Amino acid sequence: MTSFKRKRLTADEYYTGILNADRAVLGKAITLIESTLETDKQLANEVIERCLPHSGNGIRVGITGVPGVGKSTFIESFGMFLAEAGRKVCVLAIDPTSQISHGSILGDKTRMQNLSSHPNAFIRPSPSSGSLGGVTRSTRETVILCEAAGFDTVIIETVGVGQSETAVHGMVDFFLLLMLAGAGDELQGIKRGIMEMCDALIITKADGENKTKAQRAIVEYRNALHLYPPTQSGWAAKVGICSSLTGEGVPEVWDIITEYETLTKQNGYFTTHRTEQEKQRLHETIEQLLKDRFYHNPAVVKKIKELEQQVADKKISAYSAAEELMKNRE
């Protein structure tokens, strides 16, 4: 039986394909940067660096919300509105990876059938692989590739309310929090930090009998947001309602985002914020590289099991064990 080995693309082929908005090549390039193989990392870095000058010419939107809020339904409705209006929409949907089986659902294309088939849209589900709150280490690099391919609106969907919000907030321009009305404990059910980070809070499923509840909830959320101190951006977070089923309120969400973009570009915050994000990314990468290289160091690999047992047997403290590993890592 003859086996066929797929031809490995060169950096030039990746670069050319991405700039020509070739979806197949873009998908392969994202798979490449998600790879943990050292040879793939080197090639991926070359592709990313070549695409960097062609990135950054759009708006990056992070979307999160409590379980059951309908993130995927909202994103499809919102994405369809933008795609129909001529925007090039990319959705990076982070799928949770099971800590037991290490498998992920990767079902966002199934859940967003209309959007995934639209010529102006590209959906990329990625396994979280156990990373912080579902944000993959390669998400930032994926944004660069997608922007270089001509996508002017990048949407990053998080797993849910949790640790991912800080990570996503550090890579987007606008942070959107989706909430439900009538749950009884809306304000208590989310962390204060997430409320402080959001640039807009949208109450979803505002249709049928829920519409009246949603309109009442607007007042509660506005009052809650007024308690938080002013942001560096000069923007006051807005509250709105929408129905992903009827489409009511969806255009207004985009109006809020464009209003924010206009304001922050005029006062300089938009550029400053992105610059600070890149600096933060540098330090995060340094920390990750140091950690990876430490745990792959032969001396550490040889010694760590022994020290783990000594810590478990309460013969030495965890601090002393760590100090021992640091001394013997060379």
Secondary structure, DSSP 8 states (H G I E B T S, - for coil): ----------HHHHHHHHHTT-HHHHHHHHHHHH---HHHHHHHHHHHHHHGGG---SEEEEEEE-TTS-HHHHHHHHHHHHHHTT--EEEEEEE-B-TTT--B---HHHHTHHHHTSTTEEEEEEE-TT-GGG--TTHHHHHHHHHHTT--EEEEE-SSSSTHHHHHHTT-SEEEEEE-SSSS-TTTTS-HHHHHH-SEEEE---STTHHHHHHHHHHHHHHHHTTS---TT----EEEE--TTT-TTHHHHHHHHHHHHHHHHHSSHHHHHHHHHHHHHHHHHHHHHHHHHHHT-HHHHHHHHHHHHHHHTTSS-HHHHHHHHHHT--
